[in-house]
Amino acid sequence: MNGFARLVVCAALGLTACEVEVATSDSTVQTKSTTQAVVLTQPGRRLLEVIKLLREVTGKGLKDAKDAVDSPPSVVGEGLTPAEAKALAQRFTDIGAKVELRTE
């Protein structure tokens, strides 16, 4: 709905309708900004362990996981909550890989 149509609806229905629409818009924005993606930027020296972890996390086959590790940057997790993203990133950094968190 464009701005003029919203104005007409708000004027016709009263201030309560405008407040409800603003609240709905704000919650939509918060929902979009709370998901994160974990991106593998450098696999580090322990490639075999990174491939194993990537297979465990994503369910990819050996060839797909190896290709993802060999050609960074690769998304290893997306649509995650901030806590899940941090936990996944920590698992990769514990084995020497470098990852970054991106807000979706």
Secondary structure, DSSP 8 states (H G I E B T S, - for coil): --HHHHHHHHHHH-HHHHHHHHHHHHHHHHHHHT-EEEEEEE--S-HHHHHHHHHHHH---HHHHHHHHHS-SEEEEEEE-HHHHHHHHHHHHHTT-EEEEEE-
